[in-house]
Amino acid sequence: MKKIIAKIILLALLVTTLGGGGAAYADTDHEPPVLAWEEENTQWSGRAVTYTGGKYFMLPGEWSPEIFAVSDDGKSWTQLYSTFSLLAGGHSLEMKDVVWTGESFLAVGLSRQHQFQYKLFESPDGIYWSVRDLNIPELAGKGYIVDKIKRIHDKLALMIRYTTRENNQAVELNSAVAISDATDGSNWTTGSNHFVNRQLFDIAYGNGMYVIGGYATANNDQGFAQEGAVIYTSKDLQTWTLSYRNPAADTSIRYLNWNGRQFLTAVALNEREGRILLSEDATGWEEHAITKYSLPAPKLMAWNGDYYLGYADGGIVVTSRDGAEWDWLEDSLPLTTPSYLIRDEKQFIIGSGNVFYRATEQSGYIDKTEPAYASKAEALHTLRLFNGSDKGLELDRAPSRAEAAAMLVRLLGQESEAYDQIFSHPFNDVPFWADVYVGYLYHHGLTKGMGGDKFGSDQLMNAEAYATFILRALGYSDTSGDFDWKHAIGFATEQSIFAPGDYAELSAKPFLREHMANMSFDSLGATLKGEQRTLLEKLIAENAVEREAAEALELL
């Protein structure tokens, strides 16, 4: 086993070409991550490895169709192809993709002996599977190709390509999205999700919006030509609106990433230069160069909860915390044309064929400047209202919904009750440390979660949602009509809870824990709705904050 340590350093010299030979670039106000790359070789050579439902699956390649394997750790693999072949009557199969639905694994396979009939395989554990035909009524007889199965929001989606033919000639290259509301992948329908002369490759969901990306096509004398990148959006999977179009012929959208706060994708302008596209609602897209050297567009991208990692041809690795400013990490990894990039609970994995590299984080982003609100965060920590981890207060990263839930309970002055009562809740994605906080909020009707049994603990909190928490702690109610949660920051600013300058910053910058600390600190001096006393005075009266500590900080 070969180990490559990719130490990320800050350049003192300006790098002007891509031939940096291991060079790295970082902005001057921070140090980017340090990653340890560990090379591994697998027994089989597959097209890609995917991680879903806590398991790794190896998908077949063009020259190795008889591969489909599963692993608990990405190291020891169990070959499943013979099992799948027997399920399909002993016929040759090409496994396309696999996804965890929340209840079971679903895999899509192509049976070559049944006129290329697609099969749907289901398993509770990734080892023992059942099989049935994949039926999509609207596409019967069209000879379609399934590119991907994906779970989006509370639905399953199939990305599909097919042609329209006249006189035995292909006249249109089309795409469709088949949707199933059932976790077992039954009752597929495309509805109005058909896109003429479009090749679409990925679908994502966030902020109440479904988003699809790919490229436009046109039929000319030489056949079908690519006519530029396109992105479509829909709120209901029925009516679609074109939200982005790049007229450059060779551009395309290959992936869409939603990190809980924004959508991100990349578009290649040419072989050596690309742009990152960002949008919070997918209706308006901002373009950003990939570092000041305008590097190629990453063909693969993953988000680990703190930052993006992208990989481009030539072994170029870039990272970014906000998607707008990028660091060029390392351009000398041996794997120059990877076919997949995934993220499990601990690490990034980049690979191709039977070789892949694990990128274990040695250290994350380190800010060289003191966060703007460090003193306020320290004051809250002294008052026991704001906690950190073994890494400190971590003011430079985005807060999760679980962390925001804990802050709301503390600002309500109810942390002791939450621990004393230990209220139950129906969510299965809440970490142990946050159980008492989420239980308290659920018991008192202050949260309903994300729907079903999901609270969304790991999803990132945004400024409007946290401002809503602050206003609730002050006695205001969005359900009673005191304010609209979509405009919570503006309302709080009008009530002089936040400063006008904070409104501008929160509207323009990614929401970080330092902003959460600033908003929480400022709320302590705000008066409660319908009362003369402040939130801090209430917390002191209820013994949630010690008066001596507040006086020592000169808050009284």
DAWOWO-V134820 format. One record per residue. RES is the residue in one small letter. BURIAL is + if it has 9 or more other ideal C-beta (glycine too) atoms within 8 Angstrom, else -. Layout:
# DAWOWO-V134820
res:RES burial:BURIAL
res:RES burial:BURIAL
This chain:
# DAWOWO-V134820
res:m burial:-
res:k burial:-
res:k burial:-
res:i burial:+
res:i burial:-
res:a burial:+
res:k burial:-
res:i burial:+
res:i burial:-
res:l burial:-
res:l burial:+
res:a burial:-
res:l burial:-
res:l burial:-
res:v burial:+
res:t burial:-
res:t burial:-
res:l burial:+
res:g burial:-
res:g burial:+
res:g burial:-
res:g burial:-
res:a burial:+
res:a burial:+
res:y burial:+
res:a burial:+
res:d burial:-
res:t burial:-
res:d burial:-
res:h burial:+
res:e burial:-
res:p burial:+
res:p burial:+
res:v burial:+
res:l burial:+
res:a burial:+
res:w burial:+
res:e burial:+
res:e burial:+
res:e burial:+
res:n burial:-
res:t burial:+
res:q burial:-
res:w burial:+
res:s burial:+
res:g burial:+
res:r burial:-
res:a burial:+
res:v burial:+
res:t burial:+
res:y burial:+
res:t burial:+
res:g burial:-
res:g burial:-
res:k burial:+
res:y burial:+
res:f burial:+
res:m burial:+
res:l burial:+
res:p burial:+
res:g burial:+
res:e burial:-
res:w burial:-
res:s burial:+
res:p burial:+
res:e burial:-
res:i burial:+
res:f burial:+
res:a burial:+
res:v burial:+
res:s burial:+
res:d burial:-
res:d burial:-
res:g burial:+
res:k burial:-
res:s burial:-
res:w burial:+
res:t burial:-
res:q burial:+
res:l burial:+
res:y burial:+
res:s burial:-
res:t burial:-
res:f burial:+
res:s burial:+
res:l burial:-
res:l burial:+
res:a burial:+
res:g burial:-
res:g burial:-
res:h burial:+
res:s burial:+
res:l burial:+
res:e burial:+
res:m burial:+
res:k burial:+
res:d burial:+
res:v burial:+
res:v burial:+
res:w burial:+
res:t burial:+
res:g burial:-
res:e burial:-
res:s burial:+
res:f burial:+
res:l burial:+
res:a burial:+
res:v burial:+
res:g burial:+
res:l burial:+
res:s burial:+
res:r burial:+
res:q burial:-
res:h burial:-
res:q burial:-
res:f burial:-
res:q burial:+
res:y burial:+
res:k burial:+
res:l burial:+
res:f burial:+
res:e burial:+
res:s burial:+
res:p burial:-
res:d burial:-
res:g burial:-
res:i burial:-
res:y burial:-
res:w burial:+
res:s burial:-
res:v burial:+
res:r burial:-
res:d burial:-
res:l burial:+
res:n burial:-
res:i burial:+
res:p burial:-
res:e burial:+
res:l burial:+
res:a burial:-
res:g burial:-
res:k burial:-
res:g burial:-
res:y burial:+
res:i burial:-
res:v burial:+
res:d burial:+
res:k burial:+
res:i burial:+
res:k burial:+
res:r burial:+
res:i burial:+
res:h burial:-
res:d burial:-
res:k burial:+
res:l burial:+
res:a burial:+
res:l burial:+
res:m burial:+
res:i burial:+
res:r burial:+
res:y burial:+
res:t burial:+
res:t burial:+
res:r burial:-
res:e burial:-
res:n burial:-
res:n burial:-
res:q burial:-
res:a burial:+
res:v burial:-
res:e burial:+
res:l burial:+
res:n burial:+
res:s burial:+
res:a burial:+
res:v burial:+
res:a burial:+
res:i burial:+
res:s burial:+
res:d burial:-
res:a burial:-
res:t burial:-
res:d burial:+
res:g burial:+
res:s burial:-
res:n burial:-
res:w burial:+
res:t burial:+
res:t burial:+
res:g burial:-
res:s burial:-
res:n burial:+
res:h burial:+
res:f burial:+
res:v burial:-
res:n burial:+
res:r burial:+
res:q burial:+
res:l burial:+
res:f burial:+
res:d burial:+
res:i burial:+
res:a burial:+
res:y burial:+
res:g burial:+
res:n burial:-
res:g burial:-
res:m burial:+
res:y burial:+
res:v burial:+
res:i burial:+
res:g burial:+
res:g burial:+
res:y burial:+
res:a burial:+
res:t burial:+
res:a burial:-
res:n burial:+
res:n burial:-
res:d burial:-
res:q burial:-
res:g burial:-
res:f burial:+
res:a burial:+
res:q burial:+
res:e burial:+
res:g burial:+
res:a burial:+
res:v burial:+
res:i burial:+
res:y burial:+
res:t burial:+
res:s burial:+
res:k burial:-
res:d burial:-
res:l burial:+
res:q burial:-
res:t burial:-
res:w burial:+
res:t burial:-
res:l burial:-
res:s burial:+
res:y burial:+
res:r burial:+
res:n burial:+
res:p burial:-
res:a burial:-
res:a burial:-
res:d burial:-
res:t burial:+
res:s burial:+
res:i burial:+
res:r burial:+
res:y burial:+
res:l burial:+
res:n burial:+
res:w burial:+
res:n burial:+
res:g burial:-
res:r burial:+
res:q burial:+
res:f burial:+
res:l burial:+
res:t burial:+
res:a burial:+
res:v burial:+
res:a burial:+
res:l burial:+
res:n burial:-
res:e burial:-
res:r burial:-
res:e burial:+
res:g burial:+
res:r burial:+
res:i burial:+
res:l burial:+
res:l burial:+
res:s burial:+
res:e burial:-
res:d burial:-
res:a burial:+
res:t burial:-
res:g burial:-
res:w burial:+
res:e burial:-
res:e burial:-
res:h burial:+
res:a burial:-
res:i burial:+
res:t burial:+
res:k burial:-
res:y burial:+
res:s burial:+
res:l burial:+
res:p burial:+
res:a burial:+
res:p burial:+
res:k burial:-
res:l burial:+
res:m burial:+
res:a burial:+
res:w burial:+
res:n burial:+
res:g burial:-
res:d burial:-
res:y burial:+
res:y burial:+
res:l burial:+
res:g burial:+
res:y burial:+
res:a burial:+
res:d burial:+
res:g burial:-
res:g burial:+
res:i burial:+
res:v burial:+
res:v burial:+
res:t burial:+
res:s burial:+
res:r burial:+
res:d burial:-
res:g burial:+
res:a burial:+
res:e burial:-
res:w burial:+
res:d burial:+
res:w burial:+
res:l burial:+
res:e burial:+
res:d burial:+
res:s burial:-
res:l burial:+
res:p burial:-
res:l burial:+
res:t burial:-
res:t burial:-
res:p burial:+
res:s burial:-
res:y burial:+
res:l burial:+
res:i burial:+
res:r burial:+
res:d burial:+
res:e burial:-
res:k burial:-
res:q burial:+
res:f burial:+
res:i burial:+
res:i burial:+
res:g burial:+
res:s burial:+
res:g burial:-
res:n burial:-
res:v burial:+
res:f burial:+
res:y burial:+
res:r burial:+
res:a burial:+
res:t burial:+
res:e burial:+
res:q burial:-
res:s burial:-
res:g burial:-
res:y burial:+
res:i burial:-
res:d burial:+
res:k burial:-
res:t burial:-
res:e burial:-
res:p burial:+
res:a burial:-
res:y burial:+
res:a burial:+
res:s burial:-
res:k burial:+
res:a burial:+
res:e burial:+
res:a burial:+
res:l burial:+
res:h burial:+
res:t burial:+
res:l burial:+
res:r burial:-
res:l burial:+
res:f burial:+
res:n burial:-
res:g burial:-
res:s burial:-
res:d burial:-
res:k burial:-
res:g burial:-
res:l burial:+
res:e burial:+
res:l burial:+
res:d burial:+
res:r burial:+
res:a burial:+
res:p burial:+
res:s burial:+
res:r burial:+
res:a burial:+
res:e burial:+
res:a burial:+
res:a burial:+
res:a burial:+
res:m burial:+
res:l burial:+
res:v burial:+
res:r burial:+
res:l burial:+
res:l burial:-
res:g burial:+
res:q burial:+
res:e burial:+
res:s burial:-
res:e burial:-
res:a burial:+
res:y burial:-
res:d burial:-
res:q burial:+
res:i burial:+
res:f burial:+
res:s burial:-
res:h burial:+
res:p burial:-
res:f burial:+
res:n burial:-
res:d burial:+
res:v burial:+
res:p burial:-
res:f burial:-
res:w burial:-
res:a burial:+
res:d burial:+
res:v burial:+
res:y burial:+
res:v burial:+
res:g burial:+
res:y burial:+
res:l burial:+
res:y burial:+
res:h burial:+
res:h burial:-
res:g burial:-
res:l burial:-
res:t burial:-
res:k burial:-
res:g burial:+
res:m burial:-
res:g burial:-
res:g burial:-
res:d burial:-
res:k burial:+
res:f burial:+
res:g burial:+
res:s burial:+
res:d burial:+
res:q burial:+
res:l burial:+
res:m burial:+
res:n burial:-
res:a burial:+
res:e burial:+
res:a burial:+
res:y burial:+
res:a burial:+
res:t burial:+
res:f burial:+
res:i burial:+
res:l burial:+
res:r burial:+
res:a burial:+
res:l burial:+
res:g burial:+
res:y burial:+
res:s burial:-
res:d burial:+
res:t burial:-
res:s burial:-
res:g burial:-
res:d burial:+
res:f burial:+
res:d burial:-
res:w burial:+
res:k burial:-
res:h burial:+
res:a burial:+
res:i burial:+
res:g burial:-
res:f burial:+
res:a burial:+
res:t burial:+
res:e burial:-
res:q burial:-
res:s burial:-
res:i burial:+
res:f burial:+
res:a burial:-
res:p burial:-
res:g burial:-
res:d burial:+
res:y burial:+
res:a burial:-
res:e burial:+
res:l burial:+
res:s burial:-
res:a burial:-
res:k burial:-
res:p burial:-
res:f burial:+
res:l burial:+
res:r burial:+
res:e burial:+
res:h burial:+
res:m burial:+
res:a burial:+
res:n burial:+
res:m burial:+
res:s burial:+
res:f burial:+
res:d burial:+
res:s burial:+
res:l burial:+
res:g burial:-
res:a burial:+
res:t burial:+
res:l burial:+
res:k burial:-
res:g burial:-
res:e burial:-
res:q burial:-
res:r burial:-
res:t burial:+
res:l burial:+
res:l burial:+
res:e burial:-
res:k burial:+
res:l burial:+
res:i burial:+
res:a burial:-
res:e burial:-
res:n burial:-
res:a burial:+
res:v burial:+
res:e burial:-
res:r burial:-
res:e burial:-
res:a burial:+
res:a burial:+
res:e burial:+
res:a burial:-
res:l burial:+
res:e burial:-
res:l burial:+
res:l burial:-
